[in-house]
Amino acid sequence: MKLRDELPLDHHLATVYRYGAAFCGLVLLVFGCLGFADALTPFSTSGDTIAGMTTNVALSVISTVVGLALIAGAVVGGNFASTLNMTVGGLFLLSGFYHVFALDRSANFLDFGMTNVIFSFVMGLVIATFGMYGRVSSKLSHDNPYWQRRHPRQAAEERARARARAAGRGVGPAPALPGGAPDGGALRRGDA
């Protein structure tokens, strides 16, 4: 089963994915625009500073493109925004790791400083968290659509039990409570 096969459509979690992508995209877009406003030279490594971070035109272009992509993901919303957030977040984390080792070397063509590296790690974690919210965990609730897609048989059984309870008849044994007696020792319909 591929991840895209278990994604629910039109779920309230889509709002989290959408707002997360829009927020992070706006932050990156503002950073990119500030870099353009300062008229930096492409691939400069002279240490020009914007919003406390070093930058150049190449970094401004990348920030603007990624910011616009996240905003587009927010407009599309849903599962697309979630997947985009996880992908971009992962790329930010990889960029942070790469630039930790490229600091003060010629491979640092984006002119990253330590503040840029920290920003890359933090922004990557924030974006990825928005994408994974309610989707990736070892303890998703049973009403979560991702859990239901991953456990279709158990979800179907729980839905059947819920329908039976709503209809007023018991299906299967009652769950045992801490005292060991099902339903606290009360008689179920059909036991008398």
Buried (B, 14 or more C-beta within 10 A) or exposed (E): EEBEEBBBEEBEBBEBBBBBBBBBBBBBBBBBBBBBEBEBEEEBBEEBEBEEBBBBBBBBBBBBEBBBBBBBBBEBBBBBBBBBBBBBBBBBBEBBBBBBEBEEEEEBBBBBBEEBBEBBBEBBBBBBBBBBBBBBEEEBEEEBBBBBBEBEEEBEEBEEBEEEEEEEEBEEEBEEEEEEEBEEEEEEEEEE
